[in-house]
């Protein structure tokens, strides 16, 4: 059963239905839901993320429908989505819908809500356009913050658009971040790269990238996007604490026995 089908099954039984019955459905609204699920299938589903009973954070959630469909299945414990505009309320030409009808779903604007989250409070982070939401100034700090929000073993799935060497700050990858540069940033924040997929530039884009990145390798020039599955590993001190806790439990059981 697809993500959208799961969401429909849950929501059609509610009193206030986010995905209405076929005969009552607005074709444009239905298309928006299907686009959201198609995006999930293209970007995140190939990595088979663990969403059962997970606290999910989406940084750059757009109109929130992708996260809404995920939350509506009831598989995630909670779902928080952030974006620069409240597209779900009609801002920025977004199509209005009712996120509050989905239990556990919370959509907010800006990045300030990140500062209110406790470290180690998230199991899964989704990011489809970090370079469109997170300013270049302070990017490394934000990546370190996202790393800290994950519980040990948690995942961050991201689409990283790569620069073509134009150095335009509003361009993908801020105009200059190549696959190697993005990889260095993620490793510098502490993540381990568990899986990596590439999307290649179109022939029309390849010529400009070759001109601006003349000294780069073919892979650097030709990569338009990287889709990464990043893992927040267990730190050594966390493993030590876990072992100490296990030792204490065994000692108590031995004493009680």
N, C-alpha and C positions, 0 to 999 in steps of 0.2 A: 504494500500500500504506500503510495507516494506521500510526501509531506503535506501537500495540499489536500489530498483525500483524507488524511488523518485529521487535519484541522477542520475540514467540513463535517466529518463525523461527530466531532466534539461540539462544534459551534451550532450546528443545525438544531440541536436539542435544547439550546438555551432560550431564555425568554427574549433577550435582545441579541439578535443574530448578526454577527459580523460578516459571515459568508452566507447570504440569504439563499432561499430555495431557488432552483433553476427558473421557475416561472416568475419570480420576483426580482431576479438578479439584473442589475445594471451591467450591460456588456462592458462598459469602460472600466467599472470597478472590478469585475471578474478578470478582465485582462490585466489589471494592475496586480492582482493577487497571483495570477499565473506568471507574470514577469518576475515577481519576487521569488517564487519557487524555482523558476528557471535559473535565476541568479544563484540561489542556494545550490542547485544541482551542478552548476558550472564551476563555482568557486570553492565551496566548502564540502559538499557531499563526497567528492572523490577522496577526501582524507579520512572519511569515516569517523568523525569526531564523537567522543563520548558525551552524550547529552542527557543520559538518564540521571535524574535527581541532581542535575548540575545547576550551579549559579552561573548564568551566561551574561556576558557584557559585550555589546556591539558598539564599537567606536566608529561613528559614521554610518548610522542606521538608515539614512534616507527617510522614506515615508514610514518606516517602521514595520512594513508588512512582512518582510522576511522574518524578522524576530517575532512578529505577531503570529505568523503561521506556526513557527517553532513552539512558541509558548502555548498556543491553543491545543496542541497535541497532549499537553499535560505531562510530557516527559521531563522537561526541565523544572527545577525547583523554583527558579526566579529568572527574569529576563529584564535587563536594563539596557536601553538604547539611547545613544547620545548623537546629536548632530547640531550643526550651527544654526539651523532654522527648524521651526516646528512644522515640517512639511505635512505631517499627519493632521494638522489643523488648518491647512490651506495656505500656509506661508510658502513663498518661493514657488508659486504655481503648483504646489502639491495638491493631491486629491484628498479631501477631508474624509476621515473615517473615525471609528470610535475605539481607540486602543483600550480605554478604561473598561470595556466589556470583556476583556480577556484577563482572567485572574493571573496574578503574578507578573504581569507586563507593566513596565514603567518606562515612558519615553520622556526625555528631558533635553533641553538645549544647552549648548556650550560644553566646555571641558571641565568647568568648575566642579561638577558632581564627582569627578574622579578623586578630588582632594578630600571628599567626605567619606570615601570608602576605606575600610580597614585593610591593612596588608593581609595577604593570604585569604581573601574572602571570595575569590572567583575561581571557577573551575575551567571556564572556556571563554576566550576573548576572540571576537570576530572583527576583522578590519578590512573593509573593501577598498578604501581610499585614504590611507593615512596622510598622504601628501596633500590631499584636498581639505583636510580638517585640522591637522596638527601643524602649526607654523614651523618653518625651518629653524627659527631662533628658539632654542629650548627643546628641539627634537630629541636629543640624546637623553635629556632629563625625563621627558614623557615616556620614552621607551623603557627607561629604568623603572619608572613608576608602574607601567603596565606589567613589567616583569614582577615587581613586588606585590602586585595585587593578586597574582596567581598563587594558588596553593601548590605545594611541591607535587610535581607530576602533571600539573595543569598544562593546557595547550593554548597557543595563540595561532589562529589561522588568518593569514593576511594576503591581500593582493597588493603587490608593490609595483607601481608604475615606474618605468625606468626613463631617465632623461636621455635626450638625444644630443647633449652637448651644447644646446642653444643657450644655456644658463639663464633662461627666463624663469623667474621665481613662481610664475603662475602655470608653468608647463608641468607635465607629468614628471615625477621624480625631481621636482624643483628645477628642472632643466639640466641637471648635471649628475644626479645619483645613478650610477650604473649598477648592474647586478653585483659586482664586486664591492662597491661602496655600501649598498644596502646590506649585503652579507656581513661586512665588517661592523656595521652599526648594530645588527641583531646579536652578533656574537659578543660585541662589546657590552651590550646590556645584560648579558648572562645567558641568553637563550641557547639551546642546542637545536640544530636544524635536523628534524627527523625526516622530512620529505620536501622535495622541491620540484616544481613544474614550471615550464616556460611557455610564454606566448610570443610568437615571432612577429616582427614588424611587417606591415604590408610592403609590397615592392615600392610604392610611392614614398613611404617613410624611410626606407633603407638608404636611399641616396643622400638625404639630408644627414642622417646619422653617420654615414660613411665620411661625409665632408667634415662634420664637427668632431668626430671621434676617429680621426685618421690613424692614430697610433694604437687604437684599441684592438683587441682580438675580434674575430668574427662573432663569437657568442656575445661579447659585450655590445657590439654595434647592433646586432640583429634582434636582441631581446627587448620586446616592448613591455612585458610584464613578467614578474615572478610571483608564483603562488607558493607560499611556504607554510609548512606545518612546523611550528616552533614549540619546543617543550621547555618548561621551567623545571630543571633538574633538582634533585634533592641536594642541598648544600651539606658539606661535611659535618657542620655543627648540628644540623637537623638529624642526620643519621646517627650521630653520637647520642643525641637526646632520645631518639627512638630506641636505640640499643639499651640505654640506661633505664628507660621506662620498662622495657621487656625484662631486664635483669631484676628490677624491683618487683615486678609482678611474680616472677618465678620464685624470688626469695620469700615473698609473702605466702605463696602457695605451699612452699616447702615447710615454712614455719607452722602454717595452719595444719599441715598434714602430719 
